[in-house]
Amino acid sequence: MRRLLWPVVQLALALGAASLLLQWGLRLLGRRRTVFQVTYWRGVQLLIWPLASLCVALPLFRPLLVGPRSWWEIGLLGLLGAVVLGFAVPSLLLHAQYYRRNRHTTLLFDARLNTLEVYEGPVPVSFARHDIERVEYCRCRARRAFWSNYEYLRLHLRDGRTVELTSLLADLGPLAEFLRNTRLQPVRRWFCWL
């Protein structure tokens, strides 16, 4: 049992160290941006812990592939699988939904220059700050869950249109602070589904 557990511990330590190093490097090498799009590195930053939990749990399912097991071993492995998937799957579902929603969206935002523009592909979504009727800022109530970094801003315009900006584009805290005088309505949910 000890020989089987040691490679799993090594893999978990290596993945943890690699994810911390990757997050540190992303923060260190990141520069202040004004144009935000869905990028590979932003996706890695949001999905690092769910993917790490899946990678750590995969070697534990090896005994199922070796041969027939008793019903209690299969039950325990099923319980372990349910726990691991319970951590990772909500993040993966939110990531897929946010990607589908904002994959063609470009956000031009600079608070110092009082600039906020949204483009859907090459076409600008035309609105001014006074056209915003209210802003819904949805944040996760469970701050320690893997999916807690997934949040969105929904701009309700006076002409009935809505513009949705997700955390897959950028960190939405500075944008919400910029829009605080446009009837910002903070909403807390356990799962920020659009």
Beta strands, then each sheet from edge to edge (+ up, - down):
strand 1: 35-36
strand 2: 105-110
strand 3: 115-120
strand 4: 123-125
strand 5: 132-140
strand 6: 152-157
strand 7: 162-166
strand 8: 184-189
sheet 1: 1+ 2- 3+ 4-
sheet 2: 7+ 6- 5+ 8+
end
